[in-house]
Amino acid sequence: MKIAAPIETRIFRGFGELDAKQWDRLPLDGFYASSPWLESVEGALSPHSGFVVAEAADGRAVGGLVAYPVATGAFVYLDALGLMLGESGIAILEPYFSAEQLRRVAKLVAALAPLVAGARPTATAVIPFGYSSAWAHGGSSQVARRLLDGFHELHREWGARSSAFLYVDESDAVTRGCLEERGYVSTVIEARALLPVRFGDFGGYLASLGSNRRHQIRKELRAIEGLELETTLVDGSELHEWMDELAPLAADLMAKHGNPRDVERERDSFRRIQRSLARFARVAVVRRQGRAVCFALFYEADGALHVSFSGNDYSTPRAHFLAAYYAPLEHALRRGAVLLDYGMGAHETKVNRGCQLSLQRGFLDLGGEGASEVKELMQLVEAAQRRRFARSVGP
């Protein structure tokens, strides 16, 4: 796409400076790149944020990018260095390396450890806790290059020692080309599970699946029916009425994954959602014998549903599937939604329920230091990630 030159960039240092209406007119990557979400997460990843807006000669906004300086201690999925070069990000891939590859990976990680330790803060283009593309260029390399110029200006202001772009869809050739010409190296870091809604009812959904998967889902639904569960769909404006039931379930899930069980922190999360995102938020709550046993929270915007997070006390097998998969699907069918975004993780479970995996790339620039080791490690990681996701998809 050609846009009349000159293309100018404006940098806004913090969400409060941004023209939210102008931002939302950009060709954004879905709900998580929208101003309501970005406002809701402002300050959660870093005390600083930067928004770069590209404007055509006629003053129209034609592109945008959001970035943050990410310091030591950030959540692993938002820490580019740990995710792509550190032990924590690579540990999940151990089953997909040969013994020889695993030894080589361990040597490379150890060799790069001093470099990684001194490479923060990282100027990072990412959507905090939305894990989607942080820039909108409309398919224009011209726009992408100007946005990248603005991003590197923020990099210098923040005194960043490395820079990264996370969760870039593999199909985005413009982003990949522009970053690689500036010296970035990349690898596959995750896969997003998407279910296009191309059917009019639940029967159509089942018919869209292969016979084995259809059989397994029918079997699962019969087992769920025998549990006598009750599902309630809660509007975001009503979260305060459900907080006492939902917050402990969210804390239970966090504890299961090795985090401190902090019920008050989860209450704060629900308060933030109700304050900033109530008009988008929906919660499927599953009860058994009058007691909430699990829930899934999702956002509804622009014809898509985005399943965000869940809670579970693990007392009722299969209740999670009702809350996190089938309740959002039934809501999507009622509302005429065209896409269900089930996010990352549990890839095989999601593929078995009809999802397609969209590979996500991460791009990293360490200023040329350790270039050969970084490139080799990322190539090994990419091959392992592709084996991982191929196994999730299966035959």
N, C-alpha and C positions, 0 to 999 in steps of 0.2 A: 504494500500500500504506500503510495506516494503522498506526501503532505508538503504543501508549499512552504519553502524556507522563508525566513529563518525560523527555526524552532528554538524558543527560549525556555529556560527552566526557572522555576521559583521554588525556593526551599522554605518549608515551614518547620520551625523547631518546636515540636509539640503539637498535640491534637488541637489544643485550644486556639492555635493560630490558623487552623485549616478552614477553608470554606467547604463545609460538609456537603452542601447541595451540589457544588461543582464536582467534588470528589465522586459522589454517587452517580454522576452522569458518565463517568469513565467506563470503558469496557472491562469491568472488574471480574475477578475469578470467583464469582459467587458471593454468598452471604458473608463469609468470614472476612472478605476484603472490604465490606461495606462500612460506612461511618458508624452505624450503631455498634457493630462489634468492636471496631478499633477504639472507639471511645470507652467501651466497657472494659477493655484490657489495658488501657493507658496506665503506665506505671507498674504493671504486673511483672514485666520482664526486665525493665530497666527504668531508672528515673529519667532517662533521656529518650527521645524519639525524634525521627526526622521524616518529613513527607516531601517528596520531590514531585512537582507537577510540571509537565511539559505543555507549552502553549504554542499554537500555530500563529502565523503572522496576523490572522484576524482576531486573535485573542481567545480562540476556542481551546479548552483543555483537551488534549489528545492523548495524554498518558500520565501515569502516576506510579509512584514507588514508595514503600514504607520500610524503614530500617531502624535498627536499635543497636547500641553498643552492648554486647553480651560479655559479661565478666565471668570469672571463675565462680563455680557453684550454681550455675543456671541449670534448670531442668534439662536432663540429658537430651531430649528430643528437640531442644531449642539451642543446644550448644554444638555448633558445627564441628569444632575441633574434637570434642569427645565422641560425637556421633560418627565421624568419618575416620578419625585417626587414633582414637583412644580405646582402651580395653573395654570400657563399659558399652560402647556402641558396637563393638565387633564380637563380643562374647556370644550373642545370640546366633552368630553364624558358624560357630564351631562345628556343628554336625554337617555342614555343607563344604568343609575343607577336607582334603586328604591329609594324612598324617604329615607328609612332606610340606604341603602348603601351610598347615597350621604352624609348623616350626618356623617357616619363613615369615609368616605373618607376625608371630611373636617377636622375632628378631627385628623386623621393621618397626613395630610398635615401640619396642624398647629403644631402638636407635633414634626414633623421632620424639621420644618423650621429653627430652630437654627443650627441643624446639617448640613443641606444643605447649609446654609449661610457660614459656615466655612469649607466646603469641596472642595473649588476650590483653585488652578486650578485642573482640572480633566484631567489626561492623557487619551486621547480619540483616539481610533482607528476608524477612519471614513474617508470617501472621501469627502472633502469639496465641498458642492453644487452639488455633484453627487449622494449622498445618497445611496451608495452601499457598499458592503463589502470591508473592508480595508486590508484584508489579503488573501494570496494565499498559501494554504497548500497542494493542490493536493490530498486531501482525506487522508492524512497521519497524524495520531495522533502524531507520532514522530516529524515530522516537526512542527506541530502546537505547541507542548510543548516547543520546542527550540525557536520558534518565540516569544512565550509568555514570556520566560526568558528574551529575549532581550527587549521586551516591558516594563517589570518591571524594567529593568536597566534604561531605559529612564525615567520612572516614578520617580525613586529615584533622577536622575540627575536634573529633573525639579522641585523637591520639591513638587510634586503633592500630594494632600490630598485625592484623590479618583481616580478611574480608570474606564473606560467604553469602551465597544465595541458597535457601533451603526450600524443599517441596515444590520444585519446578516440574511440571508434567513432562514426561519424556517426549510427548508429541510437539512440544514447543521448540521448534527449530530456530526461531528468531532469537530466543533467549540463549540457547546453547551456542549459536554462532557468534553472537555479540560477546558473550563471556569468554569463550575460548580464544577469540582474537585478542582479548586483553590479558591472556595468560592464565585464566582459571582452569583448573582440572576438576573433573567431576566423577561421580559414581552414583549408582542406584542406592538410595537410602531407605525407601519404604514403598508401599503400594496402598493405594486408596481403593476401597471396595465400593463400587457403584452399581445400583440396580436401576436401569432405565425402565420406566413403567409403560410398557407397550401393550397392556392388556386392560380390559375394562372391569374385571372382577377377580375374586380369588380363584375361581375355577380357571380363568384364563391364565393366571399366574402359574398354577400347577401344571397346566398344559404346556407352558413355555419351557418346562424343565425336562431333562432326560428321565427315562423311566425309573432308573435306580434312585435318583434324587427325589423324584415324585413319590416313590414308594416310602422312602425314609421320612419324608416330611409328613405324609399321611399317618405313618406309624407314630411319629412324634406328637402329632396333634391329638391322636386317640389317647395317648398317655397323658397329655395335658388335660384333656377333658375329664379323665378319671380323678384328677386332683381337686376338682371343684373349686377352681380359682375364679376370682372376680377381678375384672380389669376396669379401672376408672381413668378417663382422660382428663387431666387437670390443666386448666388454662394458666398461662404465666401470671396473670393478675391475681390468681388465688394461691400462689405459692406460700404466702405467710400462714395460710390455714393448714398447710400440710408439712410445714418445716419440721415439727417435732417428730413426725414419722419418717421423713425422708433423710434428714441429716444423719441419724445413726446408721442407716443403710449405706449411705455414701462413705461414712467413716469406716464401716466394716470392710468395704471393698478396698479402700486405700490401705488398710492394715493388712489385708491378704497379700497385697503386692509389696509389702515391706516398708510401708510408710507409717508414721505414728498415727494412732487412732485419735483424731481430733474432731469431735462432734461440733464444737463451736466454730472451728474453721469452715466446716461444711455449711453451717447455718449462714455464715458470712457470705459464702458463695451463692447461696439461694437468695439472700437479700440483694446482692449485687445484680443477679439475673432479674429479679423482679423490678429493681429500680431502673435498669437500663435496657432490658431486653424482653420485658413482659409481653409485648405485642407479638413477638416471634416464638416465644417459648411454649412448649407443650410437654407434659409429663404423663407417661403411661405408668400407672401404679397398679401393681398386682397384689391382691390381698388373698389370704387364706384364713378362713374362720374369723373374719373381721379384723385381721392384723396384716399390715403391710409387710410383705416379705421381699419385694424387690421393685425397682422402678427403672425407667430409662427416660432421660430428658432429650428432646430434640427440638430443633428450630425449623420453622416453616417460613419460607420467603421465596418469592418469584418462581413459584411452581416447583420448588424442590424442598425436600425434607432432609435435614442434616442431623443424624443421631450423634449426640455429643458425649454424654457420659451416663453412668448408671450407678446403682447401688443394690446391694444384695446381702441378705443375712445368711445365705447358703443353707437355709433350712428346708428348702423345697426344690428338689431337682426339676429342671426344665422350666421353672417359672421365669428365668431370665430370658429364654427364647421367646416367650409370650410378650414380655415387656419390650425387649430390644429389637425384635425382628417382626413379629406378626402384628402387634398393635400399631407400630408406625406404618407398616404396609397397608393395613386396613384403613388407617386414616388417610394415607396417600390416595387410595382408591376412592374414598368418599369425597375428597377435595379435588380430584382431578389433577393431582401432581404428576409431573412427567419424570421425576428423578428422585431416587432415594440414595443419599450419601451415607453409607455406613462407616465411613472413616477408615482408620488403620487398625491393624492388629486382628487376631483371630481370623486370618485370611482363609484358611480351609473351611472353617465353619460358615463364613459368609459366601464363599464360592459354592458350597453345597446348597445354599439357599438362593442361588441364581445370580449372584453378583459377578461383575467383571472387575478385574484388577487393573488399575491404572498406575503404572510405575512412576515413582517420584524420584527426581535426581537432586543431589546436592552439589554445589560448586564451591570451590575453595581457592583462595589466593594467599600464599604465605610470602609473597614478594620474591619468589624464586629460590628461597632457602630450602634445602633438602629436596630439590625438585625431583630427582630420579627416584628417591625412596618413596616420596609421596605418590608419584605416578604409579610405581609398581604396586604399592599397597592398595591404592584405589582400584587398580585393575583386578587384583585378587578379590577384593571386596565385591566388586561388581559381578564377577563370575559366580561367587557364592550366593549373592542375593538373587541372581537369576535362577540358580538351582533351587533356592528356597521357594521362590514364588511359582516356579514350574511344578514343584511338588505339591503346592497348595491347590493349583488348578487341576492337577492330575490328568489322566488320559481323557 
